[in-house]
Amino acid sequence: MEEPEYPHEEGKRSGAHPIIVVFGIIIGLWLFIQFIIPDSKKVQPPQGTEKPLLQTMPEETNSALVPSFKVSASIPSMNALSLLVHESTTDSQILALLQHLRQARAKKILKTLIPPTNLENQLDPFSIADIYVFSDPQYGVSDAIRVLAIGAHAPGEFYSPTIPYEVAMEQVRGHYTINSNDKVNSERGSLGFGEEATGLYSKRYQLMF
């Protein structure tokens, strides 16, 4: 039997040196990051993940007429209802409406304008409420306010099969939420829609109070 041309000598390492292997792996990973994984600078961050700042109520809100509205849907079990305004309603008028509802609640006459959202609380029938304002009749419906009231991160089986959350969110013109259990921010009013718990906000979202 013939001897191999380069016999293995005892005490000498066979194959590539470990340092060469390690450097090879490092270089390979660097090339992978540079040419295969997209440049992180080109990847846009998700929209609406930064909490918007509280906005100053525009002066024209005080002089804007409160638009006519009607209750288009209500889900008592979720303390939620939707109001429908005309499609020509301006943002200033939406803000005037939210202020009107807030003032009516302070005067304890809100139940003359909209149905109570929390009948279990005899002292304040609006102690818990989510009031959504829409101008498109297609979205001023129970399916839209149900998917919004459930929230963005609920299991898929709880959502409406007809109106996706991200679509309903963008259709909200105004949002008035009441939570008497929150001693810091018991009332919040905004243009558009925002969900602070998940950091999701519609494109038109502006927190007003």
N, C-alpha and C positions, 0 to 999 in steps of 0.2 A: 504494500500500500504506500502510495507516495505521500511525502510530507507536504502540508499546505505551504503555499508560497510565502505567506506571512503568518507564521504561527503565533498564537497568543503566548506572551511571556508572562509568567507569574509575577504579580506585584504591579503590573501595568494595567490601567483602565482600558477596557474595550469600548468602542462607540464614541459618540460625541461627548465632549466635556460638559458637565452640568451647567457651568457658567454660560457656555454657548447656547445651551438649550433654553435657559432662563431668559437670556437676551433675545433669543429668537421669539419666544412667547410674547415678551414685552413689545417688541417691534411689530409683531403680528396684531396685537391688540390695538396698538396705536394706529396702524393702517386701517383697521376695522372701524375705529371711532371716527377717523378723519374722512373716510371715503364711503362708508356704508351707512353709518348712523347720520341722519340729517343734522345740519348745523343748527344748534339750539337757538342761535340768534334769528334764524328764519322762521322758527315756530312761534306763532302768535299765541299769547295766553288766552284762556277762556274768557268770554265776555261776561261782564257783570260779577266778577269775583271780588272786586274791591268795594268795600262799603262806601257808598256815596255820603257826602257830608250833608248836614242839615242846610236847606236852602232858605233864603229870606223870602217871605211872602211878598210877591210883587204888589206895587201900589194899586195897579189896575184891578186887583182882585176885590178890593173894597168897593169899587164902583161897578164891578161886573154884575150883570143880572144873574140871579140864580136860575138855571135852565129848568124847563119843565122836565119831569121824569116820571117814570112809573116802575113799580116793582115787577120785574120780569120772571123771577124765579126765587124760590126759597127752600132751604133745607134746614128745618128746625133742629134736627138731630146734630147738625154741624154748626149751629148758631150762625148760619151764613145765608146771605141773600144777595141778589143782584138788582141793580137799578139800570134802566135803559134810558139814555138821553138821545136827542137827535144827532145825526152824524155830523152836522155842521157846528156842534158845540165846541167852543174854544177851550184851551187849557185854563185860561183865566176863569171861565165859567165853571169848569170842573172844580177848580179850587174854591170858588164861591159856593158851590154845592156842598163840598166837604165841610167848609166853615159853617154853613147853614145847618147841617146835620149836627155838627159839634155843639153849636150854640143851642139848638133845640134840645139836645140831651142835657146840657147844663141847666136849662129851664124846666127840665122834666116834662117836655111836651113832644119828644121825639116819636112817641107811639102814635101821635096824631098824623105823622107823616109816613111812617113805615111800620110794618108789623114787628112786634117784639121778637127778639132773638133768643131770649132766655127767660121763659115764663116761670121757671123754677125759682127765680130770685124775685120776690115780691117787692123788695125795696128798689131794685134797679133792673127792669126787664131787658136792659141792654148792657148788663155787666160783662157779658162775653159776646162779641159780635165780629163778624167779618162781612163788610159791605163792599161789594165790587161794583164799579160803574163801567158800563160798556156803552158804545155808540153803534155797534153792529149787532142787529137782532140775532144773527146767527150764533153769537157767542154769549148773549145774555140769557143763558139757559142753565138748567140744573147740572148738565154734564160738565160745563165749563167751571162752575163754582165748586163742584164736587172735587174735580181733579186738582184745583188750586188749594182747596181747604185740606186735602189729604197731604199735600206737600211733595216736594221734588224727589225725595229718596224713599218713598213708600214702595213696597213690592208691586210688581207689574200688574198683578191680578186685581188690584184695587183701582186701577185707572180706567177712565172711560175709553172704550174702543173707538170712539168717533172723534174725540177732540184731544190731541196730545197736549201734555202739560206745557211744553215750550211754545205751542201755538196759543193756547189760552192765556198764558202769561203776557204775551206781547199785545193781546187785544184789550187788556185792562186799561181804561182811561184814568181811573182813580180808585183809590183803595182807602177805606176808613176802617181801622181795626181797633177794637176795645177789649181790654183784658184787665178787669179790676183787681185781679190777683197780683198783677205786676205794679208794685208801688212806685217804681221809677218811671216807667213809660206805659201808663195805663191806656193812653190814646195815641194813635199814630195815624197820620194822614199823608198821602203821597199821590203825586201824579204817577201813573204807571203802577207796576207791581214789583214788590221786593220781598224776598224771604231771607230774613237775617240769619236764621238758624243754619241755612245751607250756603249763604253768600251768593244767592242767585237773584239777579235784578234784570228787569226788562230794559230795553234800550232807552225808553223814555222816562225811566224811573227818576224821581226827584222827591226826596223826603221833605215835607213841608212843616209838619209839627209832630 
